[in-house]
Amino acid sequence: MYARLVGEELAQRAEGPLLFLHRRVDVGLNEAVEVEGADGRVRLGRIAALDTETIMVEMLDDTAGLALAGTRVRFLGEPLRFHVGPGLLGRIFNGIGQPIDGGPPLPAARAYRVDGLPIKPPARQAPSEFLETGFTAIDLLNSLVRGQKLPLFSGGGLPHDRIAVDIACHARLPGGRDREQDFAIVFAGIGIPHDSAELFRSEMERSGALARTVLFLNLASDSSAQRLLAPRFALTAAEYLAFTEGKDVLVILTDITNYGEALREVSASRGEVPSRKGYPGYMYSDLATLYERAGRIRGRPGSLTQIPILTMPNDDITHPIPDLTGYITEGQIVLDRDLHRRDIYPPVRVLPSLSRLMKDGTGKGLTDADHPALAAQLYAAYARTQQTRLLASVVGEEGLSETDRSYLAFGEAFERDLLDQDESRSLALSLRVGWKALRALPRAELHRLSDAQIAAYLEA
């Protein structure tokens, strides 16, 4: 599996998932090890810390039944690698890249380091070109661009799992069936319960999306150390598909909050000094090692686009995990609890949601020439609707002007007809729904549209 064996030691002490050994070999941080117990089973681990006398090994596999006596640790002399090759699509792996679908071993063409290789800034190509998700709230108002990282901020009890599955099943490149072979999904469930794992697996099999998907399932019962590696193995698979096979790859990571909790737990077990809310001070740079693996490489086909999903504790968008994520990524999609209570799906809170790269992937020659103007007008009108609703709560709807009442009607149409959807929509259908919603407003209020656009779409 690895290139060489540099030494072997007997385990001296154990603390939870950590093994401590006397240092007698020349090894480095994060190098892979094999831990063989007295039962003969070989488990995977890596070097988490070391000094002149001691080596601390972090176990990545289940440690049940692993006794200290007779346990040997083999040092393999290189970092963890994921062996990838043709036949990757359609497979299901655990958090450390081991097949769990009952299929044969993956034919390995290459071995990539799971921590990735940084892309030099001059080699990066600016993200561009639209990627369709099937949700009007994203495609029309917060368009996703190939090579972008666009997180989804959710809360406990909100339908982020269902949204993740729907995006995985319905996302596609413009161009229809002619582009299907150029597109792939990498889906990673991080620290998820068994019922969520079964939902992801069954829905993708039922819809047929599994054939174009690589699925990684890290369960809540798995070790915290394995939880830190699950997104790295997933992103390694995505980099192979994108930059070796030339595919446009969409990576869905859920739930990054579980990743952050595992990072805090592992940091505490190592005795590191905690920072804000107990998270390690390096969490910003650690999250960046995941998010910055998205992008495009100049002169090479393929792209890697990310949708990380975060459940905000207590719906607090200033919590360290969403707060730091917002600094690294290019926008956010925010879910709303009030819309969810009203049975609107997806319950996207439009006004705080933002795609900073939308302008680079929409417009003439990319989506539709009038797409940017329509999105801007819908945003402006919905913002005015929210102000009008506040006013109505004070003076009553009877005290509003005729124009203000038209904004209330627009708001209802916007939420019930545009945001709420029972099935996936194409971008063309989303555009039609957007133009229809604006018919509730007086033409004099459509300041973001040209006369020609009003005549073409609203007076026909």
C-alpha positions in Angstrom: 0.0 0.0 0.0 2.8 2.4 0.8 6.3 2.8 -0.6 8.5 1.7 2.2 8.7 0.6 5.8 11.0 2.7 7.9 10.6 1.0 11.3 8.5 -0.7 13.9 7.8 -0.1 17.6 5.8 -1.6 20.4 3.0 0.5 21.9 3.9 1.8 25.3 0.7 3.6 26.5 -2.8 4.4 25.3 -5.2 7.2 26.0 -8.5 6.8 24.1 -7.7 6.9 20.3 -4.0 7.9 21.0 -1.1 5.6 21.3 2.3 6.7 22.8 5.6 5.1 21.8 9.3 5.7 22.5 10.9 7.4 19.6 13.7 5.4 18.0 13.1 6.1 14.3 13.3 9.2 12.1 9.7 10.1 11.3 7.6 13.2 10.6 4.2 14.6 11.5 1.2 13.2 9.7 3.0 10.2 8.4 0.9 7.1 8.0 1.4 4.1 10.3 -0.1 0.6 10.5 -1.1 -0.7 13.9 -1.2 -4.4 14.3 -2.9 -5.7 17.4 -2.5 -9.1 19.1 -5.6 -10.2 17.3 -3.7 -9.9 14.0 -5.9 -7.1 12.6 -4.1 -4.2 11.0 -5.5 -0.7 11.6 -4.6 2.6 10.1 -3.2 5.6 12.0 -1.0 8.6 11.6 1.6 10.5 13.6 -0.2 13.4 15.4 2.7 14.8 17.5 6.2 13.9 18.4 9.2 15.2 20.4 12.8 13.9 20.9 11.6 11.0 23.1 7.9 10.3 22.3 5.7 9.7 19.3 1.9 10.1 19.6 -0.1 8.1 17.1 -3.7 8.9 16.3 -5.9 5.9 15.5 -8.1 6.3 12.4 -9.8 2.9 12.5 -12.0 1.4 15.2 -9.9 0.5 18.3 -12.4 -2.0 19.7 -10.6 -5.1 20.9 -7.1 -3.4 20.5 -5.1 -4.4 23.6 -1.9 -2.6 24.5 0.0 -5.8 25.0 1.5 -7.2 21.8 0.4 -4.1 19.7 3.0 -3.2 17.1 3.2 0.1 15.1 4.8 0.1 11.7 6.0 3.4 10.3 5.5 3.7 6.6 7.6 6.8 5.8 5.1 8.9 3.9 1.8 10.8 4.4 -1.6 9.2 4.0 -2.5 8.6 0.3 -5.7 7.7 -1.5 -5.3 5.3 -4.4 -7.6 6.4 -7.2 -8.3 5.4 -10.8 -10.9 4.6 -13.4 -14.1 3.2 -11.8 -14.2 5.7 -9.0 -17.7 6.9 -9.9 -20.6 4.9 -8.4 -18.5 3.7 -5.4 -19.2 4.2 -1.7 -16.4 4.6 0.8 -16.0 5.2 4.5 -14.2 8.3 5.9 -10.7 7.0 5.1 -11.3 5.8 1.6 -12.1 2.1 2.3 -14.9 0.7 0.1 -18.1 -0.2 2.0 -20.4 -1.0 -0.9 -19.4 -4.7 -1.1 -17.7 -4.1 -4.5 -14.2 -5.1 -5.6 -11.1 -3.1 -4.6 -10.7 0.0 -6.7 -8.2 -0.3 -9.6 -5.5 2.1 -8.5 -3.9 4.2 -11.2 -2.5 6.9 -9.0 -1.9 7.6 -5.3 -2.5 11.2 -4.2 -1.7 12.7 -0.8 -5.0 13.3 1.0 -3.9 16.7 2.3 -3.8 17.9 -1.3 -1.2 19.9 -3.2 -1.7 23.7 -3.2 -2.4 25.4 -6.5 -0.1 28.3 -7.2 -1.9 31.6 -7.5 -0.6 32.3 -11.0 -1.9 28.9 -12.1 -5.4 29.5 -10.9 -8.0 30.5 -13.5 -10.9 32.7 -12.3 -14.1 30.8 -11.7 -16.6 31.2 -14.5 -19.5 29.5 -16.2 -22.8 28.7 -14.7 -23.6 25.4 -12.8 -27.3 24.5 -12.4 -28.5 23.1 -9.1 -32.2 22.8 -9.8 -33.2 25.4 -7.1 -34.6 28.7 -8.3 -33.4 30.5 -5.2 -29.8 29.6 -6.1 -29.8 29.4 -9.9 -31.8 32.6 -10.5 -30.8 34.7 -7.5 -27.4 33.4 -6.2 -26.0 31.6 -9.2 -23.2 29.0 -8.6 -20.2 29.3 -10.8 -17.8 26.5 -11.7 -14.7 26.7 -9.4 -16.6 28.6 -6.7 -17.0 27.6 -3.0 -20.5 28.6 -1.9 -21.5 27.4 1.6 -25.0 26.7 2.8 -25.7 28.0 6.4 -28.4 26.0 8.1 -29.7 25.2 11.6 -30.8 22.3 13.6 -34.0 20.8 12.2 -33.9 22.6 8.9 -33.9 20.4 5.7 -30.3 20.8 4.7 -29.9 17.0 4.2 -32.8 17.0 1.8 -31.4 20.0 0.0 -28.0 18.3 -0.3 -29.5 15.2 -1.8 -31.7 17.2 -4.2 -28.6 19.1 -5.5 -26.6 15.9 -5.9 -29.5 14.3 -7.8 -30.4 17.3 -10.1 -27.3 19.4 -10.5 -26.0 19.6 -14.1 -24.0 21.5 -16.6 -25.8 23.7 -19.2 -26.1 21.8 -22.4 -28.3 18.9 -21.3 -27.4 15.3 -22.0 -24.5 16.2 -24.2 -22.6 17.3 -21.2 -23.5 14.5 -18.7 -20.3 12.6 -19.2 -18.2 15.8 -18.3 -19.9 16.2 -14.9 -19.5 14.3 -11.6 -20.5 14.6 -8.0 -18.4 13.9 -4.9 -20.6 13.7 -1.8 -19.2 13.5 1.7 -21.3 12.9 4.8 -19.2 13.9 7.8 -20.2 12.7 11.3 -23.7 11.9 10.2 -26.2 9.5 11.9 -27.0 6.1 10.4 -30.4 7.3 9.1 -28.9 10.2 7.2 -26.3 7.9 5.7 -29.0 5.5 4.6 -31.0 8.5 3.2 -28.1 9.7 1.1 -27.3 6.2 -0.2 -30.9 5.1 -1.0 -32.0 8.4 -2.6 -28.9 8.4 -4.9 -29.5 4.8 -5.9 -33.2 5.4 -6.5 -32.6 8.5 -8.7 -29.7 7.0 -10.6 -27.4 9.8 -9.5 -25.0 7.3 -7.8 -23.7 6.3 -11.2 -22.0 9.8 -11.5 -21.3 10.2 -7.8 -18.5 9.2 -5.4 -20.0 8.8 -2.0 -18.1 9.1 1.3 -20.0 8.2 4.5 -18.3 9.0 7.8 -20.7 8.0 10.6 -21.2 9.7 14.0 -20.0 6.5 15.6 -16.6 6.7 13.8 -13.6 8.3 15.5 -13.1 12.0 15.6 -9.7 11.6 13.9 -11.4 9.8 11.0 -13.9 12.7 10.8 -11.1 15.1 10.1 -9.9 12.9 7.2 -13.3 12.3 5.5 -13.5 15.6 3.6 -9.8 15.3 2.7 -10.3 11.9 1.1 -13.4 13.2 -0.7 -11.5 16.2 -2.0 -8.7 14.0 -3.2 -11.1 12.0 -5.2 -12.6 15.2 -6.6 -9.1 16.5 -7.6 -8.4 13.3 -9.5 -11.7 13.5 -11.4 -11.3 17.3 -12.1 -7.7 17.7 -12.9 -6.7 14.2 -14.2 -9.9 13.1 -15.9 -11.0 16.6 -16.9 -14.5 16.6 -15.4 -16.4 19.5 -13.8 -16.9 18.2 -10.3 -19.3 19.4 -7.7 -18.3 18.6 -4.1 -21.0 18.6 -1.4 -19.6 18.4 2.2 -22.1 18.0 5.0 -21.8 18.8 7.9 -18.7 21.0 8.3 -19.9 21.8 11.9 -19.3 18.2 12.8 -15.8 18.6 11.3 -15.2 21.6 13.5 -16.4 19.8 16.6 -14.1 16.9 15.8 -11.2 19.4 15.4 -12.0 20.9 18.8 -12.1 17.4 20.4 -8.8 16.2 18.8 -7.1 19.5 19.7 -8.2 19.1 23.3 -6.9 15.5 23.5 -3.5 16.7 22.3 -3.4 19.3 25.0 -3.4 22.3 22.7 -4.3 25.8 24.0 -8.0 26.5 23.1 -9.1 29.7 21.5 -12.6 31.1 20.9 -15.4 28.8 22.3 -12.7 26.1 22.8 -11.8 25.7 19.1 -8.1 25.7 18.3 -6.5 29.0 17.2 -5.6 27.4 13.8 -9.1 26.6 12.8 -9.2 29.3 10.2 -6.1 28.0 8.4 -7.4 24.4 8.8 -10.7 25.2 7.2 -8.9 27.0 4.4 -7.0 23.8 3.6 -10.4 22.3 2.7 -12.1 25.3 1.0 -9.1 26.4 -1.0 -9.0 23.1 -2.8 -11.8 24.4 -5.0 -11.0 26.1 -8.3 -9.8 25.8 -11.8 -6.2 25.4 -13.2 -5.3 27.6 -16.1 -4.8 25.7 -19.4 -6.4 22.4 -18.0 -9.9 21.1 -18.4 -12.0 20.4 -15.4 -13.1 22.4 -12.3 -13.8 21.7 -8.6 -16.8 23.5 -7.1 -17.7 23.2 -3.5 -21.0 23.5 -1.5 -20.1 23.0 2.1 -23.1 22.7 4.5 -22.9 24.1 8.0 -25.5 23.8 10.8 -25.1 26.9 12.9 -25.4 26.2 16.7 -28.4 28.1 18.0 -28.8 29.6 14.5 -25.9 31.9 15.4 -24.2 33.1 12.2 -21.5 34.7 14.3 -20.4 31.3 15.6 -16.7 30.6 14.9 -17.4 28.0 12.2 -19.8 30.0 9.9 -17.9 33.2 10.8 -14.5 31.9 9.6 -16.1 30.1 6.7 -17.6 33.4 5.5 -14.1 34.9 5.3 -12.7 32.1 3.1 -15.6 31.4 0.7 -17.3 33.4 -2.0 -20.8 34.0 -0.5 -23.4 32.0 1.4 -26.9 30.6 1.1 -28.8 31.1 4.4 -31.8 28.9 5.4 -34.7 30.5 7.3 -36.6 28.9 10.1 -39.7 31.0 9.6 -40.0 30.0 6.0 -39.6 26.4 7.0 -42.4 26.6 9.5 -44.6 27.9 6.6 -43.7 24.7 4.6 -41.7 26.6 2.0 -39.0 24.4 0.4 -36.2 25.2 0.1 -36.5 27.8 2.9 -33.8 30.1 1.6 -33.6 33.5 3.3 -32.9 35.6 0.2 -31.7 38.9 1.5 -28.6 37.8 3.5 -27.8 35.2 0.8 -25.1 36.1 -1.7 -23.0 34.6 -4.5 -20.1 37.0 -5.0 -19.1 35.3 -8.3 -22.6 35.3 -9.8 -21.7 38.2 -12.2 -18.9 36.0 -13.7 -21.2 33.1 -14.6 -24.4 34.8 -15.7 -25.5 37.1 -18.5 -25.2 37.0 -22.3 -23.5 34.0 -23.7 -23.5 32.2 -20.3 -27.1 31.9 -19.0 -29.5 34.6 -20.4 -28.8 38.2 -21.4 -31.5 39.5 -19.1 -30.7 37.2 -16.1 -28.6 39.7 -14.1 -31.3 42.5 -14.5 -34.1 40.2 -13.5 -32.2 39.0 -10.4 -31.4 42.5 -9.4 -35.0 43.6 -9.7 -36.3 40.6 -7.7 -33.8 41.4 -4.9 -34.8 45.1 -4.8 -38.5 44.3 -4.9 -38.3 41.7 -2.1 -36.2 44.0 0.1 -39.0 46.6 -0.3 -41.5 44.0 0.5 -39.8 43.3 3.8 -39.9 47.0 4.7 -43.6 47.2 3.7 -44.4 44.2 6.0 -42.8 46.0 8.9 -44.8 49.1 8.1 -48.0 47.0 7.9 -47.4 45.5 11.3 -47.5 49.0 12.7 -50.2 50.8 10.8 -52.2 47.8 9.4 -52.6 46.8 5.8 -55.6 49.3 5.5 -53.2 52.2 6.1 -50.9 51.3 3.3 -50.9 52.9 -0.2 -51.9 51.0 -3.2 -48.3 50.6 -4.2 -47.4 49.2 -0.8 -50.2 46.7 -1.0 -48.9 45.6 -4.4 -45.5 44.8 -2.7 -47.3 42.7 -0.2 -48.9 40.7 -3.0 -45.5 40.4 -4.7 -44.0 39.1 -1.5 -46.6 36.3 -1.3 -46.1 35.4 -4.9 -42.3 35.5 -4.6 -42.3 33.0 -1.6 -45.1 30.7 -2.7 -44.4 30.6 -6.5 -40.7 31.3 -6.8 -39.0 30.1 -3.7 -41.2 27.1 -3.0 -40.9 24.3 -5.4 -42.0 20.6 -5.4 -39.5 19.5 -8.1 -36.3 20.5 -9.8 -36.5 23.4 -12.2 -34.3 24.2 -15.2 -32.9 27.7 -15.4 -35.2 28.5 -18.2 -38.2 27.7 -16.1 -36.8 29.7 -13.1 -36.5 32.7 -15.4 -40.1 32.4 -16.5 -41.2 32.1 -12.8 -39.2 35.2 -12.0 -40.8 37.3 -14.7 -44.2 36.1 -13.7 -43.7 37.2 -10.1 -42.9 40.8 -11.2 -46.3 41.1 -12.8 -47.7 41.9 -9.4 -45.9 45.2 -9.3 -46.7 48.5 -11.1 -44.4 49.0 -14.1 -43.2 52.3 -12.6 -41.7 50.4 -9.7 -39.4 48.3 -11.9 -36.4 50.6 -11.7 -33.8 47.8 -12.4 -35.3 46.9 -15.8 -35.1 48.6 -19.1 -38.1 49.6 -21.1 -37.3 47.0 -23.7 -37.2 44.3 -21.0 -40.5 45.4 -19.5 -42.1 45.4 -23.0 -40.6 42.0 -23.8 -41.5 40.1 -20.7 -44.2 41.9 -18.8 -46.4 43.5 -21.4 -46.6 40.6 -23.9 
